[in-house]
Amino acid sequence: MPSTRRAFLHTAAAVPIAASQTPPPLPTVKFGGRHEITRLIIGTNPLMGYSHFNRILDQCMREWMTPERRIETILAAERAGITTWQLHYQKETIETLKGLRERGSKIKAFLLSDFELHKDFSMIPDVARLGFLGMAHHGNRTDEAFREGRMERVLEFVQRARDAGVMAGVSTHNPAVIEWIEEKGWPVDYYMACFYHVTRTPEQTRALMNGERPLGEPFLEKDPERMTRVIRQTSKPCLGFKILGAGRAGGSREQIEAAFRFAFAHIKPGDAVIVGMWPKFKDEIAENCDIVRKIHAT
């Protein structure tokens, strides 16, 4: 207790300042009935230089996002109220996770198979010991397996992840994949569901667009409606991703808010979204958190 009036006034004045530095909590869900996570999850693509736009932007991202900045970005997200991070497996992301732990971060994490882990499923038990809530089969590889009729490889991943004691997921950009797995009754614990079917082949895209296709990945306007319809149909919890179309739907704050509103209105109450954040030019972390709080407060 302050012993003098001056000390009391100093303490009283400091309280609002300290309180203002702690943001209001973000909405949370009990994902799959097992893990409490924020409905806004920070993604990894911008941290690792995957812009889904072009190689020049990829390179710009990689040059700016140093190993230290990766750690700082996740810590900033944690301070802003985000409790969960989705990362893919590669040497640099695992080093980032370990660096966060060394600094006392409590960030929770979902892992996406990639690189060595995707090639060698025998690594799954050791990787699971790093403390991931769930591990999902990589969406690009899932969609390739679906086109080529090799889904037994995806099922093997799911079974091995479950045996390792983590939630076992499947990531995909194709709503038909989720429908197919549901029909088969696979023991999947969750789905990572891309709002845009960017893994369509050129032939598939041309069939939808009167013989033409866009340059680059096919981000089509009605894709979010197609994927969220399937998300609502499955009883399994889902993590929606690329809700901003890798930045294409984020030209203004109003457009960003509209994309978030669509996402939360069209996924299930127990689902969450993954959003990549690039804080070089503006504080995207704070902006996204503010938007999510605003949506859930109304």
Secondary structure as a PSIPRED ss2 file (coil, helix, strand):
# PSIPRED VFORMAT (PSIPRED V4.0)

   1 M C   1.000  0.000  0.000
   2 P C   1.000  0.000  0.000
   3 S C   1.000  0.000  0.000
   4 T C   1.000  0.000  0.000
   5 R H   0.000  1.000  0.000
   6 R H   0.000  1.000  0.000
   7 A H   0.000  1.000  0.000
   8 F H   0.000  1.000  0.000
   9 L H   0.000  1.000  0.000
  10 H H   0.000  1.000  0.000
  11 T H   0.000  1.000  0.000
  12 A H   0.000  1.000  0.000
  13 A H   0.000  1.000  0.000
  14 A H   0.000  1.000  0.000
  15 V H   0.000  1.000  0.000
  16 P H   0.000  1.000  0.000
  17 I H   0.000  1.000  0.000
  18 A H   0.000  1.000  0.000
  19 A H   0.000  1.000  0.000
  20 S H   0.000  1.000  0.000
  21 Q C   1.000  0.000  0.000
  22 T C   1.000  0.000  0.000
  23 P C   1.000  0.000  0.000
  24 P C   1.000  0.000  0.000
  25 P C   1.000  0.000  0.000
  26 L C   1.000  0.000  0.000
  27 P C   1.000  0.000  0.000
  28 T E   0.000  0.000  1.000
  29 V E   0.000  0.000  1.000
  30 K E   0.000  0.000  1.000
  31 F E   0.000  0.000  1.000
  32 G C   1.000  0.000  0.000
  33 G C   1.000  0.000  0.000
  34 R C   1.000  0.000  0.000
  35 H E   0.000  0.000  1.000
  36 E E   0.000  0.000  1.000
  37 I E   0.000  0.000  1.000
  38 T E   0.000  0.000  1.000
  39 R C   1.000  0.000  0.000
  40 L E   0.000  0.000  1.000
  41 I E   0.000  0.000  1.000
  42 I E   0.000  0.000  1.000
  43 G C   1.000  0.000  0.000
  44 T C   1.000  0.000  0.000
  45 N H   0.000  1.000  0.000
  46 P H   0.000  1.000  0.000
  47 L H   0.000  1.000  0.000
  48 M H   0.000  1.000  0.000
  49 G C   1.000  0.000  0.000
  50 Y C   1.000  0.000  0.000
  51 S C   1.000  0.000  0.000
  52 H C   1.000  0.000  0.000
  53 F C   1.000  0.000  0.000
  54 N C   1.000  0.000  0.000
  55 R H   0.000  1.000  0.000
  56 I H   0.000  1.000  0.000
  57 L H   0.000  1.000  0.000
  58 D H   0.000  1.000  0.000
  59 Q H   0.000  1.000  0.000
  60 C H   0.000  1.000  0.000
  61 M H   0.000  1.000  0.000
  62 R H   0.000  1.000  0.000
  63 E H   0.000  1.000  0.000
  64 W H   0.000  1.000  0.000
  65 M C   1.000  0.000  0.000
  66 T C   1.000  0.000  0.000
  67 P H   0.000  1.000  0.000
  68 E H   0.000  1.000  0.000
  69 R H   0.000  1.000  0.000
  70 R H   0.000  1.000  0.000
  71 I H   0.000  1.000  0.000
  72 E H   0.000  1.000  0.000
  73 T H   0.000  1.000  0.000
  74 I H   0.000  1.000  0.000
  75 L H   0.000  1.000  0.000
  76 A H   0.000  1.000  0.000
  77 A H   0.000  1.000  0.000
  78 E H   0.000  1.000  0.000
  79 R H   0.000  1.000  0.000
  80 A C   1.000  0.000  0.000
  81 G C   1.000  0.000  0.000
  82 I C   1.000  0.000  0.000
  83 T C   1.000  0.000  0.000
  84 T E   0.000  0.000  1.000
  85 W E   0.000  0.000  1.000
  86 Q E   0.000  0.000  1.000
  87 L E   0.000  0.000  1.000
  88 H E   0.000  0.000  1.000
  89 Y C   1.000  0.000  0.000
  90 Q C   1.000  0.000  0.000
  91 K H   0.000  1.000  0.000
  92 E H   0.000  1.000  0.000
  93 T H   0.000  1.000  0.000
  94 I H   0.000  1.000  0.000
  95 E H   0.000  1.000  0.000
  96 T H   0.000  1.000  0.000
  97 L H   0.000  1.000  0.000
  98 K H   0.000  1.000  0.000
  99 G H   0.000  1.000  0.000
 100 L H   0.000  1.000  0.000
 101 R H   0.000  1.000  0.000
 102 E H   0.000  1.000  0.000
 103 R C   1.000  0.000  0.000
 104 G C   1.000  0.000  0.000
 105 S C   1.000  0.000  0.000
 106 K C   1.000  0.000  0.000
 107 I C   1.000  0.000  0.000
 108 K E   0.000  0.000  1.000
 109 A E   0.000  0.000  1.000
 110 F E   0.000  0.000  1.000
 111 L E   0.000  0.000  1.000
 112 L E   0.000  0.000  1.000
 113 S C   1.000  0.000  0.000
 114 D C   1.000  0.000  0.000
 115 F H   0.000  1.000  0.000
 116 E H   0.000  1.000  0.000
 117 L H   0.000  1.000  0.000
 118 H H   0.000  1.000  0.000
 119 K H   0.000  1.000  0.000
 120 D C   1.000  0.000  0.000
 121 F H   0.000  1.000  0.000
 122 S H   0.000  1.000  0.000
 123 M H   0.000  1.000  0.000
 124 I H   0.000  1.000  0.000
 125 P H   0.000  1.000  0.000
 126 D H   0.000  1.000  0.000
 127 V H   0.000  1.000  0.000
 128 A H   0.000  1.000  0.000
 129 R C   1.000  0.000  0.000
 130 L C   1.000  0.000  0.000
 131 G C   1.000  0.000  0.000
 132 F C   1.000  0.000  0.000
 133 L C   1.000  0.000  0.000
 134 G E   0.000  0.000  1.000
 135 M E   0.000  0.000  1.000
 136 A E   0.000  0.000  1.000
 137 H E   0.000  0.000  1.000
 138 H C   1.000  0.000  0.000
 139 G H   0.000  1.000  0.000
 140 N H   0.000  1.000  0.000
 141 R H   0.000  1.000  0.000
 142 T H   0.000  1.000  0.000
 143 D H   0.000  1.000  0.000
 144 E H   0.000  1.000  0.000
 145 A H   0.000  1.000  0.000
 146 F H   0.000  1.000  0.000
 147 R H   0.000  1.000  0.000
 148 E H   0.000  1.000  0.000
 149 G C   1.000  0.000  0.000
 150 R C   1.000  0.000  0.000
 151 M C   1.000  0.000  0.000
 152 E H   0.000  1.000  0.000
 153 R H   0.000  1.000  0.000
 154 V H   0.000  1.000  0.000
 155 L H   0.000  1.000  0.000
 156 E H   0.000  1.000  0.000
 157 F H   0.000  1.000  0.000
 158 V H   0.000  1.000  0.000
 159 Q H   0.000  1.000  0.000
 160 R H   0.000  1.000  0.000
 161 A H   0.000  1.000  0.000
 162 R H   0.000  1.000  0.000
 163 D H   0.000  1.000  0.000
 164 A C   1.000  0.000  0.000
 165 G C   1.000  0.000  0.000
 166 V C   1.000  0.000  0.000
 167 M E   0.000  0.000  1.000
 168 A E   0.000  0.000  1.000
 169 G E   0.000  0.000  1.000
 170 V E   0.000  0.000  1.000
 171 S E   0.000  0.000  1.000
 172 T E   0.000  0.000  1.000
 173 H C   1.000  0.000  0.000
 174 N C   1.000  0.000  0.000
 175 P H   0.000  1.000  0.000
 176 A H   0.000  1.000  0.000
 177 V H   0.000  1.000  0.000
 178 I H   0.000  1.000  0.000
 179 E H   0.000  1.000  0.000
 180 W H   0.000  1.000  0.000
 181 I H   0.000  1.000  0.000
 182 E H   0.000  1.000  0.000
 183 E H   0.000  1.000  0.000
 184 K H   0.000  1.000  0.000
 185 G C   1.000  0.000  0.000
 186 W C   1.000  0.000  0.000
 187 P C   1.000  0.000  0.000
 188 V C   1.000  0.000  0.000
 189 D C   1.000  0.000  0.000
 190 Y E   0.000  0.000  1.000
 191 Y E   0.000  0.000  1.000
 192 M E   0.000  0.000  1.000
 193 A E   0.000  0.000  1.000
 194 C E   0.000  0.000  1.000
 195 F C   1.000  0.000  0.000
 196 Y C   1.000  0.000  0.000
 197 H C   1.000  0.000  0.000
 198 V C   1.000  0.000  0.000
 199 T C   1.000  0.000  0.000
 200 R C   1.000  0.000  0.000
 201 T C   1.000  0.000  0.000
 202 P H   0.000  1.000  0.000
 203 E H   0.000  1.000  0.000
 204 Q H   0.000  1.000  0.000
 205 T H   0.000  1.000  0.000
 206 R H   0.000  1.000  0.000
 207 A H   0.000  1.000  0.000
 208 L H   0.000  1.000  0.000
 209 M C   1.000  0.000  0.000
 210 N C   1.000  0.000  0.000
 211 G C   1.000  0.000  0.000
 212 E C   1.000  0.000  0.000
 213 R C   1.000  0.000  0.000
 214 P C   1.000  0.000  0.000
 215 L C   1.000  0.000  0.000
 216 G C   1.000  0.000  0.000
 217 E C   1.000  0.000  0.000
 218 P C   1.000  0.000  0.000
 219 F C   1.000  0.000  0.000
 220 L C   1.000  0.000  0.000
 221 E C   1.000  0.000  0.000
 222 K C   1.000  0.000  0.000
 223 D H   0.000  1.000  0.000
 224 P H   0.000  1.000  0.000
 225 E H   0.000  1.000  0.000
 226 R H   0.000  1.000  0.000
 227 M H   0.000  1.000  0.000
 228 T H   0.000  1.000  0.000
 229 R H   0.000  1.000  0.000
 230 V H   0.000  1.000  0.000
 231 I H   0.000  1.000  0.000
 232 R H   0.000  1.000  0.000
 233 Q H   0.000  1.000  0.000
 234 T C   1.000  0.000  0.000
 235 S C   1.000  0.000  0.000
 236 K C   1.000  0.000  0.000
 237 P C   1.000  0.000  0.000
 238 C E   0.000  0.000  1.000
 239 L E   0.000  0.000  1.000
 240 G E   0.000  0.000  1.000
 241 F E   0.000  0.000  1.000
 242 K C   1.000  0.000  0.000
 243 I C   1.000  0.000  0.000
 244 L C   1.000  0.000  0.000
 245 G C   1.000  0.000  0.000
 246 A C   1.000  0.000  0.000
 247 G C   1.000  0.000  0.000
 248 R C   1.000  0.000  0.000
 249 A C   1.000  0.000  0.000
 250 G C   1.000  0.000  0.000
 251 G C   1.000  0.000  0.000
 252 S C   1.000  0.000  0.000
 253 R H   0.000  1.000  0.000
 254 E H   0.000  1.000  0.000
 255 Q H   0.000  1.000  0.000
 256 I H   0.000  1.000  0.000
 257 E H   0.000  1.000  0.000
 258 A H   0.000  1.000  0.000
 259 A H   0.000  1.000  0.000
 260 F H   0.000  1.000  0.000
 261 R H   0.000  1.000  0.000
 262 F H   0.000  1.000  0.000
 263 A H   0.000  1.000  0.000
 264 F H   0.000  1.000  0.000
 265 A H   0.000  1.000  0.000
 266 H H   0.000  1.000  0.000
 267 I C   1.000  0.000  0.000
 268 K C   1.000  0.000  0.000
 269 P C   1.000  0.000  0.000
 270 G C   1.000  0.000  0.000
 271 D C   1.000  0.000  0.000
 272 A E   0.000  0.000  1.000
 273 V E   0.000  0.000  1.000
 274 I E   0.000  0.000  1.000
 275 V E   0.000  0.000  1.000
 276 G C   1.000  0.000  0.000
 277 M C   1.000  0.000  0.000
 278 W C   1.000  0.000  0.000
 279 P C   1.000  0.000  0.000
 280 K C   1.000  0.000  0.000
 281 F C   1.000  0.000  0.000
 282 K C   1.000  0.000  0.000
 283 D C   1.000  0.000  0.000
 284 E H   0.000  1.000  0.000
 285 I H   0.000  1.000  0.000
 286 A H   0.000  1.000  0.000
 287 E H   0.000  1.000  0.000
 288 N H   0.000  1.000  0.000
 289 C H   0.000  1.000  0.000
 290 D H   0.000  1.000  0.000
 291 I H   0.000  1.000  0.000
 292 V H   0.000  1.000  0.000
 293 R H   0.000  1.000  0.000
 294 K H   0.000  1.000  0.000
 295 I H   0.000  1.000  0.000
 296 H H   0.000  1.000  0.000
 297 A H   0.000  1.000  0.000
 298 T C   1.000  0.000  0.000
